[in-house]
Amino acid sequence: MDTINWGIIGCGNVTELKSGPAFNKIPGSSLIAVMRRNAEKAADYAQRHKVGKWYDDAHKLMSDAEINSVYIATPPGSHLSYALAAIKKGLNVYVEKPVTLNAAEAQQMADAVKQSNARLTVAHYRRGVPMFLHIKELLAKEIIGDIRTVQIRMWKTSKPDLGATVADNWRVQPHLSGGGYFHDLAPHQLDLMLYYFGEPEYYHGYSLNQSGLTPADDHVGGFILFKNKVAVNGSWCFNIAESEAIDQCTIIGTKGRITFPFFGNTVYWKNENEEQTVTFQHPQHIQQPMIEKIVKYFRNEGPNPCSIEEAVVLMKIMDAFSQHR
């Protein structure tokens, strides 16, 4: 493919700044059309973002002869059906996280990719963000020695400020999202653990609905042991006082520690000899570095930055953590 001609399925909040504009800012990439079930909103998005075509039906968009790749940015409940339809048409796919509602659906997607010539990448876009690449470099340089344990804490109120506000709040409707805010936010965090530490050997967890404010569980805990003997403990709670909110990952090694937020921009590390704080300015369109890698992959100019097989492993961990105690 000389040019990756994109169609967006689900041009909602995430596509306004984080991803949508980036498709027209990358060499060899062009945004041809957008789709939203609400025709008025689809037309408005196309007009504001200067996109030539819009649709209110995803299958009509996928039948557009100009389009060779689609970005699926709908709630997770429809990811599998849209991805399977796109793959059947031979379209390349970039699909938002979580990739599906559960690991079984993710495996169906992986099987479909294997049986086709289509290519698929999952939107674990922090793999392309300079701040998180910097952390990966620190680990590779063994700045804090051999890694022993990682502690993840994501504690927020029942209305966290990290997700886009929508009228139906699909994020806490398990049939649409897979679970609750854990399913919306944890894929970013857990994928970075896989990206940093490799293949997991063992994992387990639990979840419960403490507050009863929504149909979704709002408290999740989990443990991962990686094959390199790194141990990760995670705690996600979405029902605490605002004064106790925290977003922090601490990586402890034999010579020091690295601390950073998943939704912030500052990395702190110290070892036996020195300490450093680095503040980053994230890209205007935070998914743009990832989309650049995807365009190269779709054009056969680079590797897949996040495969569906990797996402299957992630979803198995998510499923294990989502078990009721």
N, C-alpha and C positions, 0 to 999 in steps of 0.2 A: 504494500500500500504506500503510495507516494504521500498521501495526506490522510490523516485519521479524521474522518468526518463524523462528528459526534451528534447523537441525539440524547437529550436528558429525559429520563422517565421519572417524573416527580420533582418538578421545579419549585420546591418549597424553601423554607428558611435556610437550610444548610447550603443551598446553591446560590444564595444571594451574594455572599462575599467569600465564604470559605473555599468554594470550588468553582462555581459556574463561570465567572469571568476569566478564570485561568485558561480555559480551553481555547480561547482566542488569542492568548498571549504567548503561546508556545510554538516554535517553528514546527511545521508539519502537522499542525492541529487546527481544526476549525469546528466551531459549534454551529450546526446546520439547523437544528430544530429542538423544541422543547415540548414537553407534554405534561398536562395536569388534568385531572378529571373535571375540575371546574374550568370551563372554557374561558370565562371572563378573566380568571386569574392567569391562565396560560397565555392568553393574548396580552395581558398587561405585562407579564414577565418578558415576553418576546419583544414588546415595544420598548420597555425600559432598558433592556440589555442589547438591543439592536440585533436580535436573532431573526433570521429571515422567515422561519416557519414555526407554527405551533399546532398542537393537536390536543384533543381531549380524550384520545383513545391510544393506549400504548401500542396496540397491535398495528394501528394505522401508521404510527411513527416508525415502527420497526419494518414496515413495508415500503418506506420511502427509499427509492433506489439510490439516492445520494448518500445515505447513511451506511457506514460500515462498522460503527462501534457505538455502544450505548453505555450511559452512566445511569445506574439504577439507584435512585436516591429517595425511594418511597419508604414507609415504615417496613420493618423486617418481615412482617407477615406475608408480604407479596413478593419478596426478593426471589424466592425459588421459582415461582411460576413465571415471572418475567424473565429471569435468567435462562430457564429452560427453553422458553419461546425464542429468545434471542439466539441462543446457541443453535437451535434447530434451523434457524435462518442463516447460520454461518456468520453471525455478527460477533465481534469481540465485545467483552463485557468488563466494565469497572463497576463493582457493586459495593454499596455502603456497608458499614458495620452496624450491629453484628450481622454477619453474612447471611444468616438464616435464623429461624426461631430456635433451632437445636442442632445437635451434631448429626442426627439422622438425615435431616434436610441438607445439611452441608455436604454429607457424603453423596447424596443424590446429585448435587450440583457437580461435585468432583467427578463422579462417574460419567455424567453427561459431557463434561469437558474432555475427558479421556477418549470418548468415542467420537469426537468431532475434530475439525481443524480450527475451531474457534479458540481464542485466547481469553483468559479471565484473570483479573487481579482484584484483590480485596482492599478496601479503603482504610487500611491501618497506616494512615498517612504520616504518623509520627516517625516512621522509618526514614522519611525524607527531610524532616525538620532539623536545621542545624544544631539546635540545643540538644536534641536527643542523640544526634550523631556524635556530638562532643562527649557526651557521657560514655558512649560506646568506645570512643578513642581512649578516654581515661581508664576504662576497664582493660582495654587491650594493652595499655602501657603499664598496667599493674601499679598505678599510682597509690592505691590503698592496699597493695599486696594481694594475697589470695582471698577471694570472696567467701565469706562464711554464711552470712544470713542477710535477707532483705525483708524490710518491714514496710508494708503498704497500709496507709490509713486514709480512707476517704469517708469523712463524716460530714453530713450536711443536714439542713433542716428538711422538713417534709416537702418544701418547695425550693429545691436547690437552684442556684443562680447559674448553673452551667449548661442547662438545656434550654433550647428555644421554647418560648411560651406559645402554646397553641390551644385553641378553644377546646378540642376534644381530649387533650393531654394523652395521646396514644401511648406515651412512654410508660404509663402505669396500667395499661391494658394488656395483660399477658398474651392474649390471642393475637395482638398486633405487634408487640415488641419482644415477646419471648419471656418477659418478666416485668421488672420495674426499672428504676434508675440504675440498678446494678448492671442490667443488660445494656443500657444506653452508654454508660461510662466505663465500665470495667474492661471491655474489649481493648480500648486504647492501652490500659495499664498492663493487662496480662499479655498482650501481644509484644509489648516492649520486653517483658521478662523472657519470652521465647526468643526474641531478637537478640537479646544480650547473652542469654545463658544456654541456649540450644535446646536439646531434646529433654523433655521431662521423663522421669522414671516412675513417679508416683504422685497422686494428688487426691485430695478428698476435701469435703466441706459440708456446710449446712446453710439453710436459710429459713427465715420465719417472718411472719407479718406481725410485728410488735404493736404497731399503732392502730391497725385496722382502718386507716384513713382511705386506703385505695384497695383494689383487688390484688395488688402486687405485694410480694414480700419486700420489706424495707430494711432488713438486717441480714447480711451475708458474711460468712467467714470461710476462709479456705487456706489450704497448705499445699505447696508444691515442692517436691524434691527433684532436682534436676540430676541428670546422669553424671554431671561434673561435681556433684555433692553440694551444690548451692541450695540452701533451704529458703523458701519464700513463704512468709505469712501475710495474709491480707485480711483487712477488716473494712467492710462497707456498711455504713449506717445512715439512713435517711429519715431520721425522726428526732434529732437532738436539738438542743438550744443553739441559737445562732452564735452565741459567744463561744461555743465549743467546736465550731466548724473547723475542719482541717483537711488539707489535700497535701499529703507528704509521702515521699518514698525515701527511705534511708537504706543505703547499701553499706554493710559493715564488712571490712576486711581485716587481715592480720596486721595492717599498718595504719588503718584509719577508716574514714567514712566519706561517702558522697551523699548529699541530701538535695532533693529537688522536688518541686510540685509537678504534677502531670498537666495542670492547666495554668501554669505560671510561666515565668521566663528567667528564673535565676537558679544557677547551679552553684552549690557550695561544696568544697571538699577540703579535707585536711588529712595529713599523715604525720609521721613522727618528726618531720623536718620543716614542714611548711603548711600553709593553708591559703585558699584562694576562693574568691567569689566572682563569678562571671554572669553578667546580665545580658540577655539576648533580646534582639528585636525580631519578633516573628515575622515571616513573610506576610504581606498584605492579604494575599489569598493563601491561607495556610496549607492548602492541599497542592499548591502549584508545584513544589519540588517533587512530590509523589507523581503527579500527573505527567511531569516531564519524563520521569523514568518509565511510566506506562506507555507514553507515546513511542519512546524508543523501543520498548518491548514489542508493542504491536507492529512496529515497522521492522522488526527483526534486527534491531541495532543494539540490543542489550538484554540482560536477564529479566525475569519476572520479579519485581520488587516485593511482592507478597502473594504467594500462590494459594489456590483453594485448598491444597493439601495442608498447608500450614494453618489455614483457618479451621480446617476440620479438627486439628489437635486443640486449637483454642476453644472451639465450641464443646469439645469433650470435657475440657477443664471447667467451662462455664456450667455445663450440665451437672458435673460433679459437685460444684459449689452450690448449685441451686436445689440440691436435695433437701427436703424438709427433715428437720432433726427428729 
